[in-house]
Amino acid sequence: MTDAATGASATSGTDIAVVGFAHAPHVPETFGTTNGVEMLVPIFQQLYTQLGITKSDIDFWCSGSSDYLAGRAFSFISAIDAIGAVPPINESHVEMDAAWALYEAFVKLRSGQAKTALVYGFGKSSAGTLRQILTMQLDPYLVAPLWPDSLSIAGLQARAGLDAGRWTERDMAAVAAGAAGDIDSLLGTPYVADPLRAHDVAPITDGAAAIVLAVGDRARELCERPAWITGMAHRVDTPQLGARDLTVSPSTSAAAHAVTGGDTSGFDIAELHAPFSHQQLILAEAIGLKPETTVNPSGGALAANPMFAAGLERIGFAAEAIMAGTANRALAHATSGPALQQNLVTVLETK
């Protein structure tokens, strides 16, 4: 067995695959509680039905969420109501995007402590003013007391890239427009946080997502075409915004190199977690994606950005394409923290 971050192959007994993925509707506002239960119950049931399993078939549960987004202490504990009290479960939690919960579950399965895992994340962004809530991620002594909001920080990042000639506002609009969009019309809209326009910013989204992982033969029993995880790595840049070049992402490059060995050819699709248009440009360059790779066929975070589930969704959508047979090899990325501070890269393949 090899380290999860190397991307090297493991023995058949420790091969791990995504076998199921479900997400709640992407909506600008829900009227449920901030613990996510109302969003989680339906997607758990969807996975049970899809895979022909029950709660008892899950060996390990791991979730990702945030108390400061939920506005309550230990919100992940009340979210467990969505699972049910009987039979007892083996459960863990990370206080960040659920992509990192999937990493924990992946390590749990690789270590032989479980054969199946259900990973989920949830967030009700509409419960507060998200751009101000995310200020809580910043240095609590020197930066957070100044209350720079997330759009302002992203605007500083975008402006740095524009001034350095790394991209243009047209490049940013092209990301938001996609293949068939009207770039000129987008460029004619007003700024919301100069140089960001509304199309450059991920929408406020309430949502939840869940993924089922399984090992070896169990994965083959549950899914006709599993999406095998052949590499997963995460790296971190300094949280000090003035101590790094915001126009590049060394941690993304390092994580991508750890799982690809520097060879990024052969990816049919790449799901990149970019809450701002210019960040997709940074990520694609940092990973070294080839022109033949389709980026964000799901629409990415600019289409829907459920906090603490959007990164997990990137892995889910990439896996879904493999399970459906529309892709054979995919790369998924998740980010957490201000201005692409933490980054996780996953490679998924068919066999």
N, C-alpha and C positions, 0 to 999 in steps of 0.2 A: 504494500500500500504506500502511496506517495502523498506528499503534502498537498492539501486542497488548493493551494495558491499556485502550484507549479504548472498546472495544466497537463501534466503527464498522465498517462493511462494508469488505471488501477486494476486490481484483479477483478474477475467477474463477480466475486462475492461482494465487492464494495462499489461496483458501478451504481450510480444514482441517477435517476431521471425524474423529470417533471411528468406526471401522468394526468394531472387535472388542473384546470384554471377556471376561475369564475370571478366576476367583479360586479359590484352593485351599479345601478344606473348612474351615469355622470350627470349630476344636477347642480345648479347654482345654490340651491338651498333645500334642506330637509327640515322636517318638523319633529324629528325624533330627538332622543337624548344625545349628549356628547360622548357617551361611552360606546357608541357604534352598534349596540345590540340589534336595533331594528334593521340595520343594513347587513349585518353579519348572518343572522338566522337564515334568510333566503339563499345566500350564496353557499352556506354550508350544506343546506338541503340539496341545492343544485349539484354540488360535488358528490354527495352521497348517492344521489340518483344516477348521475353520469357514470360513476365508477362501480355501482352496485355494492356499496359498502355501508357500514354503519359507524357510529362514533367509536364503537369498540374495536374497530379495525385500525385505528390511529394510535401508534405507539408514543408519539411525541407531538406536542403542540408548542408553537412559538409565535409570538405576536410582536408587532411594531406599532407604536403610537406615541403620543406626547401628552403629558399632564398639562403643560402650559397651553397647549392648543385646546384641550378639553375643558380647562378651567376648573379642574378638580384633582385632588390628590389620588393616586393609585387608580386612575380611570381604567387601566387595563384589567384590574381585578373585577370590576363590575362588568366589563366586557365579556368575561368568562361565562356570564349568564347565558350567552348565546350558545355555549357548548352544552351546558346542562350539568347537573351535580352528580349524576349516576350514569355509568360507573366512574370512579375517580380517574383523574388524568395526570399525566406527567407533562408539566407546563413550564414555559419560560417566557421572557419578554425582553425586548430591547427598546430603549427610549429614543428611537429614531425610525427612519423609514424601514418598512418591513423587509426590504431587500437584505438588510443586515440580519433580520430574524431568519431569513432563508439561509444565510451563511452559517448561522449558529446551528440550524437544523441539519444542514449539509455535513458539518463537522460531527454532529451527533450520530448521523447515519454512517459516516465513514469510519467512526470509531467502533462500530458494531453494537452500539447501545440501543438501536432501534432499526426497524425495517421499513417503517412508514412514518411520515410526518405531515402535519397540516400547518401551514404557515399563513398568517393573515395580518393585514394592517388596515387601519381605519383612521378617518379624520373628518371632523365637521368644521371646515374652514369658515363657514358662514356665521358661526357663533360669535365671532368678534371681528376686529379689523385686522386681517391677516398680515398686511404689510407692517403693522406695528407689533403684532404678536411675535413675528420672526426676529425682531430686535433682541428678544430674549436669548437668542443663540450667540450673541456677541460677547466679547470680553466684558465681564460684569463690573470691572473697576474703571476702565479708561474709555470704553467705547459705548457700551449700552446706556450709560447715564446721559449721553448726548442724544439718544433716541434717533439714530439714523435708520430709516425704515428700509425694507428689503428692496423696494423699487429704486430708491435713491442709491443704494449700494450697487445694484445691477446697472443703474445708469452711469455711475462712475466707471464701472468695468467696461461698459459699451463705449463710453467716451474715450477711455484709454486706448481701446483698440482702434477707434476711428482716427485719433490723433497720431497713432503710430503707423497708420496705413495698413493695418492688418485686415481690415474689412471696411465696407462702406455701408451707408444706410440702405442702399439698394440691395446689397448682399443680405442684410438682415430682413428686408421685406421679402426677398425671394424665398427665404426659409419659411416665413409665415404663409406665403402665398401658395407654396407647393408647385406642382407641375402646371396647373391650369389657372393660377390666380392672376389677377390684374395688379401688377407691382406698382404701376404709376398711380392707380387709385389709392393704394395703401399709403404711398409716400405723400399723398395730398391730405392725409388726416392729421389732426393736431397731436402734439406731444402730450404724454401723461407724466413723464419724468424724463426730460431732455437728456439723451436723444431717443428715448424709448417712446413708441406710440402704442396704442392699445393692442395692435396685432403682434407686438413684440413681447407681450407679457402673458403668461399663462392665466387662464380664467380662474376665478374662485370656484372651487368644486368640492362638494361633499361626496364622499365615496368610501368604498372598502373593497378589498380584493383578497383572494385566498388561492393558495397553490398547494397541491398534494405532491409530495416526493415519495418515491419508493425505491428500494434496493433490488438490483439484479432480477432474478426470476419473478419476484413479487411485482416489479414494475411491468414485466411482460404479461403477467396475468391480468393486470388492471387496465392496460392500455395496448392497443394494437400496434401503435407506432410511438413509443415513448420518445421524449426529447431528452437525450442523455447529456448530463452536465460533464463536460470534459475539462473544464477549468473554471476556477473562481478565485478572484483576488481583490482585496481592497487596500488602498493606500490613502494617506492623509497629508495634506499641506498645512502649513501653519495657519492658525486662525487669525493671526495678526495681519490685517489687510494691507498695512503699509510695508510689510516685510516680504511680500511676494509680488511677482509680476502678474497682475490680474488678467492679462491678455493670453496667458498660456496655462496649461494644467499639467504640471509635472506628475502629480499623483495619478491622474488618468493614464498618462503615458506609461508609468511604471506598472500599474495594475494590468493594462492591456498587454504589455511585454511579458509579464509573468505568465499569462495564460495563452499567449499566441507565439511566444518566442520571437516576436518581431515580424512574423509572417501573417499579414492580415488579408491575404488573398483568399478567395473561395467562400466568402460570406455572402449568402443570398440576401439577407436583410440585417440591419442593425437597428435596434431600438435604443435610442439615446434619451436620457432623462435630462432635458434642457428646458427649464422653466422660462427662459428668455431666449429670443431668437439668436442673439449673438453667441450664446453659450453652445448652441448646436454647432456653430462654426468652430469654436474652440475645441469641442470634444472630437469632432470628426478629424481635425488635424492632429490632435494629441494621440488618438488611436491609430491614425494612419489608414483610414478607410479608403478603399479603392473606388473608382467611379462606378464600377459595375454593381456595387452594393446599394440596395435600396434602403434609404434611411427613413425610419419612422413611418412605415406603412399604416400603422394604427392611428397616426395623427400626432402622436407624442404628447408631451405635457402641454404644448400650446393648444391642443384640442381639449384636454381635460387634465387637471392636476390635483387629484385628491391627495391632500397632504398625508404623508406617512404611508401611503399605499401606491403612489405613482411610480416609485422605483421598482416595487414588487411587480406592478403591472407591466413594466418594460420586459421583465423576465417572463411574465406570463404570456404576453402577446408574442414574444419571440418563440416561446415553447409551443404556443397554439399553432403557429404557422408550420412548425415541424410536425406536430401531431396530425395536422390536417393534410400534410403532404405538399404544401405550397412552398416549402423551403426544406433544404437538407442540412444547412449549417447557418447558425445565427449567432449574433453577438448582442448582448444586452448590457446596458449601463444604468447605474443608479447613482444619484448624488445626494449629499446631505450637508447642511451648513451653508454659510454665506459664500457667494461667489465661487461655487464649485470647490469648496474646501475639502470635502471627503468624497471619494469616488470608488465605486465597486464595478468590476467588469466580469461578466459571465459568458462562457462559450457553451453553446448547446448544439448537439448534432444528432442525426439519425444514424442507425447502424444497419 
